[in-house]
């Protein structure tokens, strides 16, 4: 049928790129871009622990985890962590990104890296 050639295009349109950054307590991170799965959204996560600073990360996550609070352990401290999801390519970026000329080519927003083993969660 004439629709068979268009199915791969539709699947690609559902997948999106998101910024990825491992969990950190530094307040900022050097993000890379990753390709998320079809059922995943981009997210920005933030956690806090009583009397301590915040931890943050970014990546892809299944929609059922969006907006949910959960406990995570980072550097032997338990944080109350909330995943804030968004829709669209690279929607989970840093609120005030540094200009690319300061970051250098390794941190350019056009970078497309796929993690070994598929999308990170």
C-alpha positions, 0 to 999 in steps of 0.5 A: 500500500502507499502508506507503508513508506510513511510509517518510519517517518511517523515513528521518528516524529514521536521520538525527541531529543532531550538534554541529559545530565547526570545527577549533581549537587553543583547547581549546573551541569554540562549537558549532552543531547540524547534521543528519547524513546517514543513514550518518553518525555524530557524532564528536569529533576530537582531534589532537596534534603533538609538543611542541605542544598539541591541536586539536579539532573536532566534526561528522558523519562516515561510519562508516569514519573512526571510530577511525582515525588520520590526519594533518591540517594546521592552521595549517601544522602536521601533527597526528596526528588521531583521530576518536572516534564515538558514536551518538545525537543530540548525543552528541558534545557538550562534556564540561562544557558551560557553562549556556545562560544564560552562552552566550546564545541563539545557542549554545542546544542547541536551535539547528538549523542546516543548513550550506550544501551539506549535512552537514559532514565 
